[in-house]
Amino acid sequence: MRIAYLDCFSGVSGDMFLGALVDAGVPARLLEDTVAALNIGARLEISKVNRSGITATKLDVLVSDALGGEEKDSPREAGGHSHPHSDHAHHDPGHSHPHGHDEKGGDSRHSHRGLKQIREIIRQAAIGESAKATALAIFEALGSAEAKIHNLEIEKVHFHEVGAVDALVDIVCAAVGAEALGVDEIVCSALNVGSGTVKCAHGTLPVPAPATLELLKGASVYSSGVQAELVTPTGAAIVKTLVKRFATFPEMKIEKSGYGAGTHDFPGHANVLRLTIGEAQTGSAAKTLQETITVLEANLDDMNPQVFGYVLDRLLEEGALDVFGLPVQMKKNRPGMLLTVLCKPEDVVKLTGLIFRETTTLGVREREEKRRILARKWIMVGTRWGKIRLKVASMNGTVTNYAPEYEDCRKIAAAHGVPLKSVMQEAVQEYLSCENQKR
């Protein structure tokens, strides 16, 4: 099993992650093409820098000034990292902000982008569907954290124009670049979060910033005492979405490594993120992955059964990991259904609200459980009717299961008037043919 290890002894930010990807061999052109595909008036500037004796790759996002046609660097915080979305998240519950300048001296007349607009930009970009899904998941994690901190609905979290461009580039390039690594699992060290305070639009905040702290739930963290913000919200969102587990340096046969640089050069402290790629050794690879999920349950005995299927579909659309129903015998011998939803902890509030709105239940039970999962990845296979995603699961570096994505097959079958089973069979045959050619 091929794995990547993130060594976050100086924290992590979006630009550091991208720098480490390029330094470890992800083609710079791939990320540059990804930025161009977003069509948001930005481009990458890539350079080599020295951080306390370590040569690392530095990525800067240059944004076209909509007012003057000039390019300017995206916002950088005093701590030395690219901040995810200028001054953390600006939330705007429907009121326009006055013209003028923000606290960094920048023009605040730029518009604000909400998650709806950001989702649309990502969906329209000419990048792979699996990378789009990953980028959307990272942005959802970021938005959920900001929404919770500021007591807002997630759709009312807005990002300042320049900061939104910076975050879009960091997050979408992180999704594309991580996929290009071709690894089965990303493992992460404990995160050095830094210390002190950071200035943002909401005032002076402690390090780690509230949104960052929310995103780091379940992660291993510490502070070495460096007076700076070492983990940004964007960096935390990337780690939360891409990393499967936290551990010390895993047993692996090293293939290559790369270093991504932060902006600031701290005396006696190498402000870099190290990415190491290699083949996990047998003892390490034999372990399955473990994650914490939330289980939501509700008993339903007085609801139109036609609504039940609709509710299951809506829950899956809103991010549930799995949904199912079981027939049960309830009080007064009434037949009913037990609705069970598996979801990420950060989606509990959203999905619980949906259950209350769409069903007749008066209560939803909630509990956290640990589950072990196989390493899995998405690959794209071509058929005579079009491309289809196929999920591949592996253990000990050996493929244990593979299956074409049902929705992709269903759409193709309907569009071309061919049996669904024929589409699924051809997708599997194409996958097996590609695997045999590799051997």
Protein Blocks (a to p, Z undefined) as FASTA:
>chain_A
ZZddddffnopafklmmmmmmmnopafklmmmmmmmnonopacddddddeehiacddddd
ddddfknopacdddddfkopacfbggiaaddehiacdedddfkopafkbccddfklmmmm
mmmpccdfklmmmmmmmmmmmmmmmmmmnopafklpccdfklmmmmmmmmmmmmmmmmmn
opabdcdddddebecjdddfkbccddddfklmmmmgoiacddehiacdfbdfklmmmmmm
mpmbdcdddddddfbdcddddfbdcehiacbdddddddddfklmmpccdddddddddddf
bbcfklmmmmmmmmmmnopabdcddddddehhiacddddddddfklmmmmmmmmmmmmmb
fbdcddddddddddddddddddfkbccddddddeehiafbdcddfklmmmmmmmnopafk
lmmmmmmmmmmmmmmmmZZ
